[in-house]
Amino acid sequence: MSYDNRRRERSRSRERDDGSGSSYMNGMRGPAMVNLPQLPAFAMVGSVSSNILKTAQQAAQEKINRELFVGNTPPGTSEMLLLQFLNGAMRRVNLCGPHETPILNCRVNTKFAFIELSSSEMANNALNLNGIPFLGAVLKVSRPSKYAGPPIPSKTWQELTGQTLPTGAVLDAEQEKINRELFVGNTTPEMTEQMLRDFLGNAMEQVGLNIMPGNPITACRVSGKFAFVELRTPEEAANALNLNNIPFMGAQLRVGRPSKWNGPPDNHGNWEDILAKYMSGELQAGKTAPGEGAAVMSAAATASGPTPTRVVELQHMLTHDDLVNDDEYNDILEDTREECAQYGQLISVHIPRAGEAGATKIYLEYSSSDDAAKAVKGLEGRTFDGRLVQATYFDETKFAKKEFMQRGPLSQDQPKPLLTLTTSIHSCFLYASSGRRARSFECKHK
C-alpha cells in the first residue's frame, strides 16, 4: 500500500471514530444515541406511577364505601358519645359480633356527623341504624353524597326492632318538607306572598280540603311567574293538589308537585272537579268539615270508572225552572240533540220533566258504546248555561225501565253556578254570578 493510500485510510478512520465514542463529523451535535439505553427506565417509572395512582384511588374509594353520613344529630353531641352509642346499638341487635367495634372513627359537625366503619360490609350493616332515637332526636343514617356504589337493601331501626317513632318525630326531615311543599305556576307580579297564602288557604278551608281548623298553608315564596307554598302536613299538601286550575286575579293557577318530588303519582282532581262537587251539593262552601272535601275528592279520584254503556247521563245542565216552561224545555231538547249527535248515531234524548225521577239530568242513548264513549270524552268539562257539565255512563237496563235516581231541583238555597273565589288583601270569600247566560254548550276550560 502506498503512502498516500495509507494516509487516506488513516484519515477515514479518524473520521469514523475519535476513540471516545463520538464522531468527528457529528462532534458539534453531541453524543450519538446516548438516550437509547435509558428508555426502559422511563417506562418502568411510568408503570410504577400508574400503579401508585391506581392503588391510591382504590384506597380512597374503599374509604368512601366504609363511611356513612349521620344526620339530625343534637347540638353538643360529642364524637366519643356518638361512637360508643352506635357501636353499642350494632352489638345489641346483632349487626356485628358481641365483642366487635365496627365503628372506628367519628367526625361531628354542627347538625351532622360522619362515621368510618371497619369494612364495607359493616357499613352496609350500619345502614339499618337509620331512624334510631338519640338524645331526643331521630338520627338519619345513609350513604354520603360522594358514594357511587350500588344501592344496598336495608331496614329502618323501627323495622328492625319493632319500635315506633317518638310522637311528632320524622325520620327524614328534608324529605318530609318536600312532601309538604307545592309548586304554584302562572302567578302574576301583582300577587304577593300574603295574598296567595290567604287565598289558597281560605279556598281549602271553604271546601274542606284542610284536615284541621285554620289556614293549612304555613309559608309562601314568590319568584316571578311562580311560587312555592308549604303546607302543615303532607296530607294537606296532597289535598291542595285539587286546587289546580283555580282562577285568581285574572290568571289560572297551576298547582302541582315540585320537580324534586320523587314520590308516587297522586290521585287528585282539579278545581273544575271541586266546582262540580259543589254544584251537585256534595260540597257546601263554608259548611264542609275539615277533611270532608278531601275525602270526597279522593273517593272520586280513586274510584274505578263505570263500565262503558250505550247510555250517557249528563248532570249539572238544568235547573227546576228550565223544566217548567214548555218552550224552554223544547229549546234545550233541540240544542242537546243537535250538539250531541256529532259524537255518533244518537237514538234518543230523554229529559225528565219537573217532578219526575231524574229531573235536572239529561240522558243520551247511542247506537254503540263507542259512540257513547266519544260523547263522554267530548262533553266532560264543557259548560252549558254557565254550568260545568259532568258526563258519565248510565246503566242500559235502568234507562230502558226509566229507573232514574231522584234528585231535588236546584233552588235558591242551593249552590249557584259558576262558583268563583276572589280575594282582597284583607279577605277571601265565595260568590256566584247572578246573571243568566245564553243556553248553549261552551268550550272546555283550558
C-alpha positions, 0 to 999 in steps of 0.5 A: 500500500502506498503512502498516500493510500495509507494516509487516506485510510488513516484519515477515514478512520479518524473520521469514523471514530475519535476513540471516545465514542463520538464522531468527528463529523457529528462532534458539534451535535453531541453524543450519538444515541446516548438516550437509547439505553435509558428508555426502559427506565422511563417506562418502568417509572411510568408503570410504577406511577400508574400503579401508585395512582391506581392503588391510591384511588382504590384506597380512597374509594374503599374509604368512601364505601366504609363511611356513612353520613349521620344526620339530625344529630343534637347540638353538643353531641360529642364524637366519643358519645356518638361512637360508643352509642352506635357501636353499642346499638350494632352489638345489641341487635346483632349487626356485628359480633358481641365483642366487635367495634365496627365503628372506628372513627367519628367526625361531628359537625354542627347538625351532622356527623360522619362515621368510618366503619371497619369494612364495607360490609359493616357499613352496609350493616350500619345502614339499618341504624337509620331512624334510631332515637338519640338524645331526643332526636331521630338520627338519619343514617345513609350513604354520603353524597360522594358514594357511587356504589350500588344501592344496598337493601336495608331496614329502618331501626323501627323495622328492625326492632319493632319500635315506633317513632317518638310522637311528632318525630320524622325520620327524614326531615328534608324529605318530609318538607318536600312532601309538604311543599307545592309548586304554584305556576302562572302567578302574576307580579301583582300577587304577593306572598300574603295574598296567595297564602290567604287565598289558597288557604281560605279556598281549602278551608271553604271546601274542606280540603284542610284536615284541621281548623285554620289556614293549612298553608304555613309559608309562601315564596314568590319568584316571578311567574311562580311560587312555592307554598308549604303546607302543615302536613303532607296530607294537606299538601296532597289535598291542595293538589285539587286546587289546580286550575283555580282562577285568581286575579285574572290568571289560572293557577297551576298547582302541582308537585315540585320537580324534586318530588320523587314520590308516587303519582297522586290521585287528585282532581282539579278545581273544575272537579271541586266546582262540580262537587259543589254544584251537585251539593256534595260540597257546601262552601263554608259548611264542609268539615275539615277533611270532608272535601278531601275525602270526597275528592279522593273517593272520586279520584280513586274510584274505578270508572263505570263500565262503558254503556250505550247510555250517557247521563249528563248532570249539572245542565238544568235547573227546576225552572228550565223544566217548567216552561214548555218552550224552554224545555223544547229549546234545550231538547233541540240544542242537546240533540243537535250538539250531541249527535256529532259524537255518533248515531244518537237514538234518543234524548230523554229529559225528565220533566219537573217532578219526575225521577231524574229531573235536572239530568239529561240522558243520551242513548247511542247506537254503540258504546263507542259512540257513547264513549266519544260523547263522554270524552267530548262533553266532560268539562264543557259548560252549558248555561254557565254550568260545568257539565259532568258526563258519565255512563248510565246503566242500559237496563235502568234507562230502558225501565226509566229507573232514574235516581231522584234528585231535588231541583236546584233552588235558591238555597242551593249552590249557584253556578259558576262558583268563583273565589276572589280575594282582597288583601284583607279577605277571601270569600265565595260568590256566584254570578247572578246573571243568566247566560245564553243556553248553549254548550261552551268550550272546555276550560283550558 
